[in-house]
Structure formats: C-alpha cells, structure tokens
Amino acid sequence: IGQTSSRMLRITLLFSIGCAAALLFFGKELGWALYKNGQVGRMIALFAPLIPVMYLDTAADAVLKGLDEQVYCMKVNIFDAALSLLLVYLLVPRIGIAGYVLTVFLSESVNTLFSLMRLYKRTTLHLPLLSCLALPLFCALLAALPPLLVKAPLNALGALPALILSLCLYTLCYLLLCTLTGAFTKEDRRYFKRLLPKEGGLK
C-alpha cells in the first residue's frame, strides 16, 4: 500500500506541476484565446500554483477512503468548509478579492496537509523531495523556454493556433526532460504500459 501510494502521489505531482507551469506561463494567452479577457488570464496564472496542492489533496483523499478513513476525510472537509467560511467573513470585506484568493490558498493547503499527515501515519509513504518536487519544477521551467522563445512567430498564426502549438511544444519538452532527468522513471513507464488495454481486455 505504501509503495503504490508513493508512486501515485509522485506521478500526481509530476502531472500537476506540469499543468501548473503551463497555466502559469500561458495563462494570459488562455484568457485571451478562450474568453477574450486579459483579467481572466491573470486569474488563471494566479491560481496555477495551487494546482499541485489540489491534485495532492484529491489523490490523498482517494487513498484514505480506500483505507477506510472516510470519516476522517469528512471531518477534514467539514473543518475546511468552516475555515473557508470564517476567512471569507474576516478577509473579503477588508481586502476584497485578495481575501478570497488568500482563503482558497489557505483552506486548500490546510486540507492537503491534514490528508498527507494521516496518510503518512497509515502507510509507509516515501516521497523524496528531489524526484517529487525539484526535478519536475526544474523540467517545467526549462520546458517553458522553447515556446516562449518562438512566441512572436507563433502569434502570427492567430491566438488560438499559437496557444495550441505552444502547449504542444511545452508538453513534449516537459515529458522529454522528465524522462531524461529520471523524474519519470522506467518503472513508471512500465507501470503505465501495464494499464493500457490489450487484446482481450485489461491485463
């Protein structure tokens, strides 16, 4: 259980950090391409760092529910809702939208922290910071450089085509860098291959 949970959370971080970086670096373009609004793009980029936290929370809760910790998850969610309500009541009237943003970040972080602490207590969870956080962050930052460098030529194609090509280039670079640095290991690739449907169904 500990080994499977560790792999799942590590791959969750790998995926979510890649998504967060994409929204952080291309949030403005997403806002304009999808909503024709620069404000939306700024909000997308602002909330992007929260994505790994939210993904971790969802993954950890799923494991805990499989370990018969549904009641604990319910208690944490009730506490999270109460904390959010209190922070909205205290902060939003005083500092407006910044108070709401702060509320979301604090409540999600607290929820994730409690879930991970419980998971560490129930399993032999092992999440090395280098391969789980440092390497994916490094790969995401490097992967964003090629699309940003060719941003001007791509913009000549139009907002939406330029965005799609930029995201495709970023994704390819990110996967390649994660593979080369060992953030996405051979064991991970074999694991995914076993999940792919084969002739006669899943094996």
C-alpha positions in Angstrom: 0.0 0.0 0.0 2.8 2.4 0.9 4.7 1.7 -2.4 1.6 2.1 -4.5 0.5 5.3 -2.7 4.0 6.8 -3.0 4.1 6.1 -6.8 0.6 7.5 -7.2 1.4 10.7 -5.3 4.7 11.2 -7.1 3.1 10.8 -10.5 0.3 13.1 -9.4 2.9 15.8 -8.5 4.7 15.2 -11.8 1.5 15.7 -13.8 0.1 18.6 -11.7 3.4 20.6 -11.6 3.5 20.3 -15.4 -0.1 21.6 -15.6 0.5 24.4 -13.1 3.6 25.6 -15.1 1.6 25.6 -18.3 -1.2 27.7 -16.8 1.3 30.0 -15.1 3.3 30.7 -18.3 0.4 30.6 -20.8 -2.4 31.9 -18.6 -2.6 35.2 -20.3 -2.8 33.6 -23.7 -5.5 31.2 -22.4 -7.5 34.1 -21.1 -7.4 35.9 -24.4 -7.9 32.8 -26.6 -10.9 31.4 -24.6 -12.5 34.4 -23.1 -11.1 37.5 -24.9 -10.3 38.9 -21.5 -6.9 39.7 -20.0 -8.2 39.7 -16.5 -9.2 36.0 -16.8 -5.7 35.2 -17.9 -4.2 36.9 -14.9 -6.5 34.9 -12.5 -5.6 31.7 -14.3 -1.9 32.4 -13.7 -2.5 33.5 -10.1 -4.3 30.2 -9.2 -1.9 28.0 -11.1 0.5 27.3 -8.2 -2.5 25.9 -6.3 -3.0 23.0 -8.8 -0.4 20.6 -7.3 -1.9 21.2 -3.8 -5.4 20.4 -5.0 -4.3 17.3 -7.0 -2.4 16.0 -4.0 -5.4 16.6 -1.8 -7.7 14.7 -4.2 -5.2 11.8 -4.6 -4.5 11.5 -0.8 -8.3 11.5 0.0 -8.9 8.7 -2.5 -6.2 6.6 -0.8 -7.5 7.4 2.6 -11.1 6.4 1.6 -9.7 3.1 0.3 -8.1 2.6 3.8 -11.5 3.0 5.5 -10.8 6.6 6.5 -14.0 8.1 5.1 -15.0 9.6 8.5 -11.6 11.3 8.9 -11.9 12.8 5.3 -15.4 14.0 6.2 -14.2 15.7 9.3 -11.3 17.4 7.4 -13.7 18.6 4.7 -16.1 20.0 7.3 -13.2 21.8 9.0 -12.1 23.1 5.6 -15.5 24.4 4.9 -15.8 26.1 8.3 -12.3 27.6 7.9 -13.2 28.9 4.4 -16.4 30.5 5.7 -14.5 32.2 8.6 -11.8 33.5 6.4 -14.2 34.8 3.8 -16.2 36.6 6.6 -13.0 38.1 8.0 -10.9 38.9 4.9 -13.2 39.6 2.0 -14.9 42.7 3.5 -11.5 44.1 4.3 -9.3 43.3 1.3 -11.7 42.2 -1.3 -10.7 39.7 -4.0 -7.3 39.3 -2.4 -9.1 38.0 0.7 -10.9 35.4 -1.4 -7.7 34.3 -3.1 -5.9 34.0 0.2 -8.9 32.0 1.6 -8.7 29.5 -1.2 -4.9 29.0 -0.9 -5.0 28.6 2.9 -8.0 26.3 3.1 -6.7 24.0 0.3 -3.2 23.9 1.9 -4.6 23.0 5.3 -6.9 20.3 3.8 -4.0 18.8 1.9 -1.7 18.9 4.9 -4.1 17.0 7.1 -4.7 14.4 4.4 -1.0 13.8 3.9 -0.3 13.7 7.6 -3.0 11.0 8.0 -1.6 9.1 5.0 1.9 9.2 6.4 0.5 7.8 9.7 -1.4 4.9 8.0 1.2 3.9 5.3 4.9 3.7 4.7 4.8 6.7 2.4 8.0 7.7 0.8 8.2 11.0 -1.2 11.7 12.2 -1.9 11.8 15.9 -2.5 14.3 15.7 -5.3 12.4 13.4 -7.6 8.9 14.6 -6.5 9.3 18.4 -6.4 12.7 19.7 -7.5 13.1 17.7 -10.8 9.5 18.3 -12.1 9.9 22.0 -11.2 13.2 22.2 -13.0 11.8 20.4 -16.0 8.7 22.6 -16.2 10.8 25.8 -16.1 13.1 24.6 -18.8 10.2 23.2 -20.9 8.6 26.6 -21.0 11.6 28.3 -22.6 11.2 26.9 -26.2 7.5 28.0 -26.6 8.3 31.4 -25.1 11.3 31.9 -27.4 9.2 31.2 -30.5 6.2 33.1 -29.2 6.4 36.0 -31.7 6.4 33.8 -34.9 3.6 31.7 -33.5 1.5 34.7 -32.7 1.4 35.4 -36.4 -0.8 32.3 -36.8 -3.5 33.7 -34.6 -4.2 33.5 -30.8 -5.8 30.0 -30.6 -3.4 28.2 -33.1 -0.4 29.8 -31.4 -1.7 28.7 -28.0 -2.3 25.1 -29.1 1.2 24.9 -30.7 2.8 26.4 -27.7 1.1 24.0 -25.3 2.0 21.0 -27.5 5.7 22.1 -27.7 5.7 22.7 -23.9 4.2 19.2 -23.2 6.7 17.4 -25.5 9.6 19.3 -23.9 8.4 18.6 -20.4 7.9 14.9 -21.0 11.3 14.6 -22.6 13.1 16.4 -19.8 11.2 14.4 -17.1 12.4 11.2 -18.9 16.0 12.4 -19.3 16.3 13.6 -15.7 14.7 10.5 -14.2 11.7 12.3 -12.8 9.6 9.9 -15.0 11.3 6.6 -14.4 11.4 3.3 -16.4 9.3 1.8 -13.6 6.7 4.5 -14.1 6.6 3.8 -17.9 6.3 0.0 -17.3 3.5 0.7 -14.8 1.6 2.8 -17.4 2.1 0.1 -20.1 0.5 -2.5 -17.8 -2.5 -0.2 -17.5 -3.0 0.1 -21.3 -5.8 -2.0 -22.8 -4.6 -5.0 -24.7 -6.3 -7.5 -26.9 -8.8 -9.4 -24.8 -9.2 -6.5 -22.3 -7.2 -5.1 -19.5 -4.4 -7.3 -18.2 
